[in-house]
Amino acid sequence: MFPASRSHGLPWRKSTRSASNGACVEVAKLPEAIYVRDSKDPSGPVLHFGHEAWRGLVRSIQAGEFGLPS
């Protein structure tokens, strides 16, 4: 996990499809990694993924591998 204290200056963005109730994540894309945090808890934990791991996660979600609603 990436230290939340170091995430303050990251270029965070939310999806334009974010729920209006705030139930979403924010993503920061940098050359070395992709960072992800809960938008309701910006000072909370931050996950980080290598670019290939991130692409694999996105492909798996798009393929319906996690049983998420479409």
WOFEN-V322996 format. One record per backbone hydrogen bond with DSSP energy under -1.0 kcal/mol. NH is the residue of the N-H (numbers start at 1). CO is the residue of the C=O. E is the energy in kcal/mol with one decimal. If there is no record, write none. Layout:
nh=NH co=CO e=E
nh=NH co=CO e=E
This chain:
nh=2 co=46 e=-2.4
nh=6 co=3 e=-1.8
nh=7 co=4 e=-1.6
nh=10 co=7 e=-1.4
nh=12 co=10 e=-1.9
nh=13 co=27 e=-1.4
nh=18 co=15 e=-1.5
nh=22 co=19 e=-1.4
nh=24 co=22 e=-1.9
nh=26 co=37 e=-2.8
nh=27 co=13 e=-2.6
nh=28 co=35 e=-2.5
nh=30 co=33 e=-2.6
nh=34 co=49 e=-2.8
nh=35 co=28 e=-3.0
nh=36 co=47 e=-2.6
nh=37 co=26 e=-2.0
nh=39 co=24 e=-1.9
nh=41 co=38 e=-1.5
nh=44 co=41 e=-2.4
nh=47 co=36 e=-2.7
nh=49 co=34 e=-2.6
nh=54 co=50 e=-2.5
nh=55 co=51 e=-2.4
nh=56 co=52 e=-2.2
nh=57 co=53 e=-2.2
nh=58 co=54 e=-2.6
nh=59 co=55 e=-2.5
nh=60 co=56 e=-2.3
nh=61 co=57 e=-2.4
nh=62 co=58 e=-2.7
nh=63 co=59 e=-1.9
nh=64 co=61 e=-1.5
nh=65 co=60 e=-2.3
nh=67 co=64 e=-1.1
